[in-house]
């Protein structure tokens, strides 16, 4: 089920259990996961995109292996908040994924997540080659951490 607000997503989740953040690119999907208490997002892997059925199968394999309770997709809004073709593509991906799983799915504004990830990797003196390998799942962790912080705020 696709939920449009953090409040609805929080209500659909059990009290404990990890969730994943996804940074959907045209070539790759960055994946990050939280701990069971949903306090920290950790970059996990970058999935090379092939076609939807294979991409979804890999994501659901990760979800099953890690007993995930929900999925947070980064929503690539334009800097002015408007929606462009990439947002439509992300929403379509979510609708297609929704047919394959009962996990709650929601979106998180991903503006600047890749910029923040790039900055963190530069500060860590990560090589250009290594940055290219990890940028997507590091960006996914920024997306997920944003949602985790929001969920914690809702509990407070």
C-alpha positions as CSV (number, residue, x, y, z in Angstrom):
1,X,0.0,0.0,0.0
2,X,1.3,3.4,-0.9
3,X,1.0,6.0,1.8
4,X,1.4,9.7,1.1
5,X,2.3,11.0,4.5
6,X,4.9,10.1,7.2
7,X,2.0,10.0,9.7
8,X,0.2,7.3,7.6
9,X,3.4,5.4,7.1
10,X,4.1,5.4,10.8
11,X,0.6,4.1,11.5
12,X,1.0,1.3,9.0
13,X,4.3,0.1,10.6
14,X,4.6,-2.4,13.5
15,X,6.3,-0.9,16.6
16,X,9.7,-2.5,15.7
17,X,11.4,-3.7,12.6
18,X,13.8,-2.3,10.0
19,X,12.7,-0.3,7.0
20,X,14.6,0.4,3.7
21,X,15.3,3.6,1.8
22,X,15.6,3.5,-2.0
23,X,17.3,6.1,-4.2
24,X,15.9,5.3,-7.7
25,X,18.2,6.3,-10.4
26,X,17.9,5.5,-14.1
27,X,20.9,3.1,-14.0
28,X,21.0,2.0,-10.4
29,X,18.9,1.8,-7.2
30,X,20.7,2.7,-4.0
31,X,19.5,0.7,-1.0
32,X,19.9,1.6,2.7
33,X,18.4,-0.1,5.7
34,X,17.6,0.9,9.3
35,X,18.1,-1.0,12.5
36,X,15.1,-2.6,14.1
37,X,14.6,0.4,16.4
38,X,14.5,2.7,13.3
39,X,17.1,5.1,14.6
40,X,20.0,4.8,12.2
41,X,20.1,4.4,8.4
42,X,23.0,2.4,7.0
43,X,24.0,2.2,3.3
44,X,23.6,-1.4,2.1
45,X,24.1,-1.8,-1.7
46,X,23.6,-0.5,-5.1
47,X,21.4,-2.6,-7.4
48,X,22.2,-2.3,-11.2
49,X,18.9,-1.7,-12.9
50,X,18.0,-4.2,-15.6
51,X,14.2,-4.3,-16.0
52,X,11.4,-3.7,-13.5
53,X,10.7,-7.4,-12.8
54,X,14.4,-8.1,-12.0
55,X,14.9,-4.9,-10.0
56,X,11.7,-5.6,-8.0
57,X,12.8,-9.2,-7.4
58,X,16.1,-8.1,-6.0
59,X,14.5,-5.5,-3.8
60,X,11.9,-7.9,-2.4
61,X,14.7,-10.5,-1.9
62,X,16.5,-7.9,0.3
63,X,13.2,-7.1,2.1
64,X,12.6,-10.7,2.9
65,X,16.2,-11.5,4.0
66,X,16.2,-8.5,6.3
67,X,12.6,-8.9,7.4
68,X,11.8,-5.3,6.4
69,X,8.6,-3.7,7.5
70,X,8.4,-0.8,5.0
71,X,10.0,1.0,2.0
72,X,10.8,4.7,1.7
73,X,11.4,5.8,-1.9
74,X,13.2,9.1,-2.5
75,X,11.0,11.5,-4.4
76,X,13.2,13.6,-6.8
77,X,11.2,16.8,-6.7
78,X,12.6,19.8,-8.6
79,X,14.3,22.4,-6.4
80,X,11.1,24.6,-6.6
81,X,9.1,21.7,-5.3
82,X,7.4,20.9,-8.6
83,X,7.1,17.4,-10.0
84,X,9.0,16.5,-13.2
85,X,9.3,13.3,-15.2
86,X,11.6,11.6,-12.7
87,X,8.8,12.0,-10.0
88,X,6.3,10.4,-12.3
89,X,8.7,7.5,-13.0
90,X,9.3,7.0,-9.2
91,X,5.5,7.0,-8.6
92,X,5.0,4.5,-11.4
93,X,7.8,2.3,-9.9
94,X,6.0,2.5,-6.5
95,X,2.6,1.5,-8.1
96,X,4.2,-1.5,-9.8
97,X,6.0,-2.5,-6.7
98,X,2.8,-2.2,-4.6
99,X,1.3,-5.0,-6.7
100,X,4.1,-7.4,-5.6
101,X,4.3,-6.7,-1.9
102,X,2.1,-6.0,1.2
103,X,4.8,-3.7,2.6
104,X,3.8,-0.1,3.2
105,X,5.5,2.2,0.7
106,X,6.0,5.9,1.1
107,X,8.0,8.8,-0.3
108,X,10.6,11.2,1.1
109,X,11.7,14.4,-0.5
110,X,15.2,13.6,-1.7
111,X,16.2,17.0,-2.8
112,X,19.9,17.5,-1.9
113,X,20.4,13.9,-0.7
114,X,22.9,13.1,-3.4
115,X,24.6,16.5,-2.8
116,X,24.8,15.7,1.0
117,X,26.1,12.2,0.2
118,X,28.7,13.5,-2.2
119,X,29.9,16.1,0.4
120,X,30.2,13.4,3.1
121,X,32.2,11.2,0.8
122,X,34.5,14.1,-0.2
123,X,35.0,14.9,3.4
124,X,35.9,11.3,4.1
125,X,38.5,11.6,1.3
126,X,36.8,8.9,-0.8
127,X,38.4,8.3,-4.2
128,X,36.4,9.3,-7.3
129,X,36.1,5.7,-8.3
130,X,34.9,4.6,-4.9
131,X,32.4,7.6,-4.7
132,X,30.9,6.4,-8.0
133,X,30.4,2.9,-6.6
134,X,28.8,4.0,-3.3
135,X,27.1,7.4,-4.0
136,X,23.6,5.8,-4.7
137,X,23.3,3.8,-1.5
138,X,24.9,6.6,0.6
139,X,22.2,8.9,-0.9
140,X,19.6,6.2,0.0
141,X,20.8,6.4,3.6
142,X,20.2,10.2,3.6
143,X,16.7,9.6,2.3
144,X,16.0,7.0,4.9
145,X,17.5,8.9,7.8
146,X,15.2,11.8,6.9
147,X,12.2,9.6,7.3
148,X,13.6,7.9,10.5
149,X,14.1,11.4,12.0
150,X,10.5,12.3,11.0
151,X,9.1,9.1,12.5
152,X,11.0,9.7,15.8
153,X,9.6,13.2,15.9
154,X,6.1,11.9,15.4
155,X,6.5,9.5,18.4
156,X,7.9,12.3,20.6
